[in-house]
């Protein structure tokens, strides 16, 4: 009997946790067009805790840099942990990881990064540190 109760409790707890995680990102709406302090325009889409973007240099329609990012929202909706890479539309060819702080649905700030050149050597730096809607 106690095993059945424990199994039922475990199932209910798992169901509650998965639903509460799904509900926790409902108030996060990052989808839209963002401007960053690197002169770029970032087209961001989030679906639940998944975040995607296309970032391009604004002054030359992406010829200086164009990058894509895929990440997830963590830490009580305050943090995005993501992988990004430049794409051949721009002249930069870097890639790396970013950790961003979600200050609100209208402001993101870079917490940390690791960036690499196309040959895998360490590089500095992802240009943007602040994004605003």
Residue pairs with C-beta under 8 A, 6 or more apart in sequence:
21 49
22 48
24 49
24 76
24 77
25 46
25 48
25 49
25 73
25 77
27 77
28 46
28 49
28 73
28 77
28 102
28 105
29 46
29 105
30 44
30 45
30 46
30 51
30 102
30 105
30 108
31 44
31 45
31 46
32 44
32 133
33 41
33 42
33 43
33 44
33 133
34 41
34 42
34 43
34 44
34 53
34 108
34 131
34 132
34 133
35 41
35 42
35 58
35 131
35 132
35 133
36 42
36 55
36 127
36 128
36 129
36 130
36 131
36 132
37 128
37 129
37 130
37 131
38 57
38 65
38 127
38 128
38 129
39 57
39 58
39 59
39 127
40 55
40 56
40 57
40 58
40 65
40 127
40 128
41 55
41 56
41 58
42 53
42 54
42 55
42 128
42 131
43 53
43 54
43 55
44 51
44 52
44 53
44 131
45 51
45 52
45 53
46 52
46 73
49 72
49 73
49 74
50 70
50 71
50 72
50 73
51 69
51 70
51 71
51 72
51 73
51 80
51 82
52 68
52 69
52 70
52 71
53 67
53 68
53 69
54 66
54 67
54 68
55 65
55 66
55 67
55 68
55 69
55 84
55 128
56 62
56 65
56 66
56 67
56 89
56 90
57 63
57 64
57 65
57 66
57 90
62 89
62 90
63 89
63 90
63 91
64 90
64 91
64 92
65 86
65 90
65 91
65 92
65 127
66 86
66 87
66 88
66 89
66 90
66 92
67 84
67 85
67 86
67 87
67 90
67 92
68 84
68 85
68 87
69 82
69 83
69 84
69 98
70 82
70 83
70 84
71 80
71 81
71 82
71 83
71 98
71 100
72 80
72 81
72 82
73 79
73 80
73 102
74 80
74 81
77 102
78 101
78 102
79 99
79 100
79 101
79 102
79 111
80 98
80 99
80 100
80 102
80 108
81 97
81 98
81 99
82 97
82 98
82 99
82 100
83 95
83 96
83 97
84 95
84 96
84 97
84 98
84 126
85 94
85 95
86 92
86 93
86 94
86 95
93 117
93 118
94 115
94 116
94 117
94 118
94 123
94 126
95 115
95 116
95 118
96 113
96 114
96 115
96 116
96 123
96 126
97 113
97 114
98 110
98 112
98 113
98 126
99 110
99 111
99 112
99 113
100 108
100 109
100 110
100 111
100 131
101 108
101 109
101 110
101 111
102 108
103 109
105 133
106 132
106 133
107 130
107 131
107 132
107 133
108 130
108 131
109 129
109 130
109 131
110 126
110 128
110 129
110 130
113 125
113 126
114 122
115 122
115 123
115 124
115 125
115 126
116 122
116 123
117 123
